Amino acid sequence: MPDDPEVRELIAKHPDSPEN
């Protein structure tokens, strides 16, 4: 997953995301 701030924000909105 890219570490772009905008992408990270979208990832943060997905609790089921592998990044979280």
C-alpha positions as CSV (number, residue, x, y, z in Angstrom):
1,M,0.0,0.0,0.0
2,P,1.3,3.5,-0.9
3,D,2.2,5.7,2.0
4,D,0.6,8.8,0.5
5,P,-1.2,10.9,3.1
6,E,-4.5,10.8,1.1
7,V,-4.3,7.1,0.7
8,R,-3.5,6.6,4.4
9,E,-6.6,8.7,5.2
10,L,-8.7,6.3,3.1
11,I,-7.1,3.3,4.8
12,A,-7.9,4.8,8.2
13,K,-11.6,4.8,7.2
14,H,-11.4,1.0,6.7
15,P,-11.2,-0.7,10.0
16,D,-11.0,-4.1,8.2
17,S,-8.0,-2.9,6.3
18,P,-4.8,-5.0,6.6
19,E,-2.9,-1.8,7.4
20,N,-4.9,-1.3,10.6
